[in-house]
Amino acid sequence: MELALWLQINRSAGTATRHDLEEALISICLQYDSHKTLAEASAKERDEARHNADAFCTTCAPLPGCWPNAGATPLAFCT
């Protein structure tokens, strides 16, 4: 739900780069798992959040509603 809200607020056109998504997901993971901001988190917590964000993007990319635009870096999402 947090990612959908982030997309609606920050990328209302429905597109975001993988980097944008990973950065948002890292913050979401840290808030959810440790109740910390990026600045407050330890290196281990940031690495774990980064790993989770990467895994989410890798897993979700081929799913319906999430697809890479042909020849472009932005990803389109149906929210």
N, C-alpha and C positions, 0 to 999 in steps of 0.2 A: 504494500500500500504506500509506503514511504517513497518508493521509486516512482510510482505512478504520479504521486503528488509533485515530486521533484520535476518530472517531465512536464507536467501541466504548467507549473510555475515558470520553469526555466527554458523549456523547449516546447512551447505551445504548438509549434508547427508539426511536432511529432518526430523530429529528427534530432539525433545527437551522435557525436563521435563515440567510438569505443572508449577513448580516453575520458571523455566527459562522464560517461556512464560509470566507468571504474572509479573515478574520483568521488562521484555521488555515492556509489555503493560502499566505498571504503568508509566514508563518514557515517552512512547508515549502519553498517556493521559495527563500527566502534560504539555508536550510541546505543545500539541494541544489546551488544554483548558485554560491554564494560562501562557503559554510561559515561564515556569520555569523548572529548573532542580530539581531533587529529593532533593538536598541540599538546594535549594532556597525556596521550597514549604513549606507552613504552614502545621501543623498537620492535619487540616481539609481538605486541598487540597490533601495531601497524602492519607488520609483515603478514600476520594471520588474516587481517581484514583485507589486505591486498590480494592474498591468495584466494580468499572467498569471492572477492569481486571478479577476479579473473576467471574462476571456475564458473561463476554465474553467467558471465558474458559468453564463455565458450560453449556452455550447455544450451543456452537459450537462443543463440544466433540462428540455428537451423529451424527453430519452431515457427509455426504460423503466427503472424502478427509481429514478428521480429525478423527482419531480413536486411542484408546489406544492399544498398542501392547500387545498381550496375555501374561499375567504374568510378565510384565515389567513395569517400571515407565515411560520410555520415550513415548511420543506421536509422531506419524508420521503425517506429513502434506504433502499434494500435493501443491506445490507452483507454 
